[in-house]
Amino acid sequence: TLQLIFLGAQPNAEFEPNMTELAIVGAGPAGLMAAWQAAKAGHEVTVYEKTHAVGGMSGSFTIAGQRVDFGSHRLHPSTPPHLLEALTSLLGDDIQIRERNGRIRLYDKWVAFPLRTTDLIRHLPPKFSIGSAMDIIRRPFLDTSGDTFEDEVRRRLGKTVSDEFYSPYAEKLWGIHPREIDGELARRRVSASSPLAIIKRLIRSSSPTGRTFLYPKNGYGQIVEALADAVINAGGKIELEFPIEQIALEKDSCILKSPKGDRTAQLAWTTAPLSALPKMIKPEPSQEIVQAAASLRIRGMLLVYLVLDQSQFTEYDAHYFPGLETRIARLSEPKNYRDGADPENQTVLCAELPCWTTDSIWSATPDELGEIVRSDLMNLGLPQVNLVTTEVRKLPFVYPVFEKSTRHEREVLLNWGNTFTRVLSFGRQGLIVPDNIHHTLAMGWDAAQSLKANGDFDNAQWGQALSRFEHHVVED
């Protein structure tokens, strides 16, 4: 039997003549923002989510009585004003302004992150500073013809910064050598454009006000939970544990097929991975599209949560490990991200381990993964871990891999995804991008703004939005 988890109030009758039936697949931030704005405009909106909770990777959940996130997340101050105003209207004073306090492991030393001038001078060896200075001198004479991740970072920041930080970190996250990664990923993922840009950041980060972030007091997932409530209050519906396996295109409608039963809507918007869409769409696309989708890879991640019998592990919110000598890419301590109602004599650590779902580590037990993390932390000279228990969450689709060898296939698939009249692919996975939450919220907002009151979709307006999205650069 069909279980309706959230049921919204019936829209006002005055909207019904122009009402559009809109189905949104995926209750992540992009899908929920689009649903909220479309429902506010008077459309009949239903969100279908295959899991038991909203939010996707932007959600929060409870471990040992403490709210934790799916890894380390922040709401950046660079969030566009209209989006920040919308979130503030939902969350109010629960959005806290916090000072960042992270650190990076380089040359067997800890360097503050965000970077600070005095800290760099104190902790980085002279060879790094000298190498970086020489890179600036050599910069005008570099061969700039290549377009790999490694080429792009070396061109911008020099060989030293590339080889000692960005290249090993890229290989750890995406699982291939940075010479095999398309330069587009560096342009989307590395925000510093030159040594001068780094210097400007160092100056800005020298003040506490220059290294702040925004974070809800009840966990990062409070953002998507507030959006879900807003969808319901605007008259929309959210159906959880309702996987959509097929979208059949009819002349005037879309039929969404699910083991829970079929649903019909005039429009179907999806935030599922674009590479999965060719298998969902009926009639089936051409073999070129199917093969293009099959060639694209998305790397997964294991999140290993260590419950510790101590009030705090360290004072830092996040530790970054670019080196390949450890499995961990990042370690975060959720209690340090907020002032909230957390247990006093207990803390939780979240270790992020990027991997392929075919790797043997993907099948490791929680105890085995806990030991891997504990061993890494001990070898890094971090404090003793008073481990109580270990929990694991597996995320199979986290990092879209921009392989240089599949650039054409990505372009083919993205172009195909924009050819439908009744189906829209958007969001982080739907547009194959590594964006922040404020970027994905913008996608949902702009999609809803492109849907007119009479149900027509303004493709020109959406096209302008897509052009803006191409300039999104991830904020670290």
N, C-alpha and C positions, 0 to 999 in steps of 0.2 A: 504494500500500500504506500501511496505517496505521503511523505512527511513534509509539511511546510514548516520550516523552522522559523522564518520571519514572515509575517503578513502585514502589509501596509494597509492604511485606510484607503477607501475608494476615492479616486480623484473627483474633484468637483465637476458637476454636470456641464458647467460652462466650457470645459476643456474638451469634452468628448467629441464634438464634430471634427476637430483637427488632431485627435489623439493618434499617435503612432505606437504600434506594438513593437517594442524594442527588447530583444533578448541579448544579454551580455554574458559571455562565457568567461568566468574567472573573477573571483572576488578579491583581487589584489588592489593596490592603490589606484592604478589607472582605471580599472573596471568600476570600482566604487565611486571614484570622482565623476566619471562619465554618467553613471547611474543617478547619482545625486542631482547633478545639474540637469539631466534630461527629465527626471521626475519633477523637479521644480518647475520646469518649463511646461509641464502638463502632459508629457508622454507617459504611456503605460509601460513601465520598465520592470523586467524581472532579471535578476542576476542568478546564474547557475554556477555553483561551486562544487567541485568534486570531493573536497575534503570536508571535515567536520567543523571547520572554523574559517573565518574570513582572514584576509591579509596576505596569504602566501608567505614569501620570505620576509615580508614586512610585519608579520604578526609577532605576538608574544604569547608565552604560555608559562605554566608554573612548574618548577622543579624544587622539591623539598621546601615548599612554602614560600618560594621566592620567584618573582616575575623575571623571566629571562627572554632574550630575543634570539632570533635565528642568526647568530653572529653579531658582529659589531656594526651598529647603525647610528646615524645622527641625522637630524634635520638641520641643514646648513643655513646660515644667515643670508646666503645669496638666493634663497627661495624668493621668487617674484612676489612683489607686494600684494597682488590680488589673491594669490594662493595663500600667503601667510595670513592675510586678513580673513579668508574663508576658514582656515584651520583654527585661528584664534576665536572666531565666532562659535566654533564647536567645542573647543577645549578650554578656552578662557585662561585662567591663571595656572592651569595644570601644565602649560608649556613653560618650562624653566630655561633660563639662560645659564649655561654652564661654561666654565673655563676648561679647555682641552688640556689634558695632562698625559700625553702618550710618550713613547720612546721607541727608537729603532736600534736594532743590534747591528753594528757595523764594526769591522776590524776587532771583534771580540770586546767591543766597548759599547756603552749605551749613549745614544744621542737623543736629545729631546725632540719630540715631534708634537706640534709644528716646530720646524727648525728655528733655532735662536742663535744669533751671532756669537755671543760669549760662550755658549755651550759647545758650538762647533769648534771654536778655537781651543777650548779646554780639552776636548775629548778626541777629536780626529787627529790622526798622525800627520806630520808635515808632508809625507808623500802624497796624501790625498789633496791637500791644499795646493802643493806645487803642481801636481798633475792637472788639477782643475784650471790653474792659472795658465799653464802651458796650452791646454785645450782651447782657451779663449784666444790665445795668440795664433794658434794653428787653424782656428775656425774658418777664416776666409779662404784657406787653401784646401779644404776638405773636398773629396769627391762627393757631390750631392746627387748623383744619378740614381742611387738605389732607393727603394721604397719599401723597406722592411721595418719592423718595430725597432730593431737595432739601429738601422740607418737614421731613422727619424729622431730618436733620442740622442744619438751621437751628434747629429746635425744641430740640434737645439742646445744641448747641455754639455756636450763633449764626451770623449771616450771614457774618462775616469768615472764620471757620474753614471754613465750607461753601464760600464762593466762591473762596477762595484755595487750598484743598487738596482737599477731598473731591469737590466737584463736577467740576472738570476731570479729576481722576484717575478718577472714575466714568465720565465720558464716554470717556476713553481706553481703559479696560478693556472696557466693555460696548457702546461704539459708538453710543450714543444719548444725548440730553441728559438730565441727571438729573431734569428735570421729567417725562420719559416713563418713568422707572424707578419701579417700585412701592416704596412705603415699607418693605415687608417686607424687601427686600434690605438696606436700611440697618440695620434691626434685627438682621439676621443677620450683617452684614459690619462694622459700626462698633461696636466694643466700648465706647468711652467713652459714658457716658449723660448726662454733664453737665459743665460747667466744673469742678465740685468733683472729679469723677472724674479729670479730667486732672491737677489739682493733686496728687491722691493718687499718680498714676502718676509725676509729676515727682519727688515725694519718694522714692518707691520706687526710681526709676531713678538717683537721685543716688549710690547705692551699687552697686558692681560686682555684688554678689549679687542685686540687683534687676533686672538686665538679662541674665540667663543664658538659655541654651537647651541642648538635648541634641542630639548629633549623632554618628553612628557614624564611626569612624576610616576606614572604607573606602567612605564615601559614603552618602547617604541610602538608596540602594537596598539597602544591607545589611540594613535592616529587613525588607523583603519577601522577600529571599533567605533570611533566617533563618526566616521564616514558612513559606516553601515547603519548606525542609528539614524543618521540624517537621511539616508535613502528611504528608510521605513517611514520616517516622519513626513517625507515629501510625497508619500503615496506609493512608493515602489515596493517590490518584493525581493526577498533573497531566499533561495532554496539551497540548503547545504546538503552535502553527500548526494549530489545530483550530477553525476558525470555526463557530459555530452560527448558521444562517440561519433556522431555523424551530423553534418548539416546538408540537408538535401534542398537544392535550389529549385523552386517552382516559379511559375510565371509571375505571381503577385505575392509570394510569401517564401518563407524558409521553414523547413520542418527540422526541428532539432530532435535527434533520436538518442534515447538514453535507456539503460536497463530499468530506470524508474518510470518510463513512459515517454511518449512523444509529446513535443510541444510545438506550437506554431506561432510564428511572429512575422511581422512585415520586414524587420531588419534583424540581422544577427551580427553582433560585434564580438570579436574574440581577442583575448590577451594570451591565448595559448602560444607555445613556441611556433613560429611561422613554419619551421621545418616539419611540424606535425600536421599542418593544415591540408596539404595535398591528400593525405589519407582520410581526412574527415569530410572533404567536400565531395558531393555528388551532384552532377556527373563528374567523373574523375577527370583531372587535368591531363595534359599531354605527358608523354614519357620524359620529355626534356625537363618538365617541372618536377616530376616524381624523382628523377635522377639527381636533379640539383638539390632537392631537399635531403635526399639520402647522403649526399656528399658532405653536408654540414654537420659539424660536431659541437656538442655542448658538454663542457666538463662539469663534473659533480663535485660535491663537497661533503665531508663528514664533519659534523659538529659534535665534539666530545665535551660533555659537561662534567666537571669534577666538583662534587659537593664537599666542601672543606669544613672541618670542625674548628673554625677560627673566625674571628670577626672580620678580618680583612687580610687578603694575601699581600698586596702592595698598595701604595697610594695611587698607582697609575690606572687610567681607564683602559688603555690598550698598549700592547707590546707588538711590534712588527718585526718579523724575522725574514728578511729577503734571502738569506743564504740557503743553499741547497743541502747543508749539512743537517738540517732539521726537517721533520715532516710538517711542523706547525708553520702556517703562514702568518697567523695573527692570534693573539691571546687577549681576551677582554674579561673584565670583571664588572658585571652589570651594576652592582651596588655603587660603583664609583661614577656612574653616569647620571645620577639623580639624587635628590633628597626625597626619599620615599619610605614607605612602611616596610622595610626589609628586616629580616631576623637579625638580632644584635650579635649573637655568638656563632654565626654561620655565614659563609659566603659561597658563591658559585663562580667557577671559572669556565669560560667557553673557549675551547681551542678549535681553530678552523684548519682542517686538513684537506686541501684540494686533491682530487684524484679522479681517475676514470672509474666508471661503474664496473669495468671489467678487471680492475686491479684486485689482487688478493686481499688488500687491506679493507676493501669495501665489505667483505664478508666476515671481517674480524669481529669477535665478541666485544661487548662493552668493557669487560675487564682487560682484554688484550689491548684495546685502544687506550684505555686509561693508563696502562703501564707504558705504552709508547709515549704518551704525553708527559707522564711523570718523569720518565727517563730523560726526555728532551729538556724539561725544565731544570732538572738536576744538573745536566751537562752544561747548561747555560749559566749556572751559578745563581739561579733564582732561589728564593726561600724554600725551606722544607714544606712539603705538601702534607697536611694532616687530612688524608683522604678518607671520606666516609663511604661514598658510593659514586658510581659513574653512570651517566645516562648518555644516550647517543641519538642524534637525529640525522637522517640521511636525506640529502638534497641532490637528486640526480641531474637537475638542470639549473646550473648557476652561471657558468662563464661561457658565453658564446665564443667559439674559437675562430678568430679571423685569420684563417690560414691563407697565406699568399696564393697557394695553389688553387683555392676555391673562390677567389675574388669574383670571377665571372658568374659562378653559380649563385653567390649571394645576390649579385645584381639582378640576375634572372628571376630569382625567387621574390625579391622585394618588388620588382616591377609587376610580376604576376599578382602579388598580394594587393596591388592597387587597381586591379582591373574589374573588380566586382561592383555590381549595382547595389546589392542587398547585404553584402558581407564586408565588414571592416576589420582589418587586423591592426592592432595598436598595442601600446605598452612596451615594456622592456624586452620581453621575449617576442612579442608580435612584430617588432620592428628590428630585432636583432641588434640591440645596443647594450652597452654596459652602464647605463645611466643611474643617477641618484634618484631618490624618491621624489624630489621636487620636479625633476624632469618628467617622471612618469605621471605625476599628478597633472602636469601641464598637458600631457597627451590626452588624458581623460577629459580635462576641462575643454580643450580645443575641439575634441571630437564632438562633445555635446553642443558647443557653440556653433558647430557646422551643421547641426540638425535643425532645420527650420520648423516653425510652428505647424506648417501644413504637412510635415513628414518628408519633405524634400531634403536631400543631403547636398550641401554646397561643396562640390568637389574642388572648386577654385579656392575657396577659403581653407579647406583641409590641405590642399597642395601648398599653400603659403605656410601653414603650420608645419608640414613635413620639412619644408626648407629651413625653418627655424630649428627644428629638432636636429638637423644635420650639424648644427654648430654647438650642440650640447657637449660639454667637456666635464668629466667626472671630477667632483670636488673630493679630495682626500681628507 
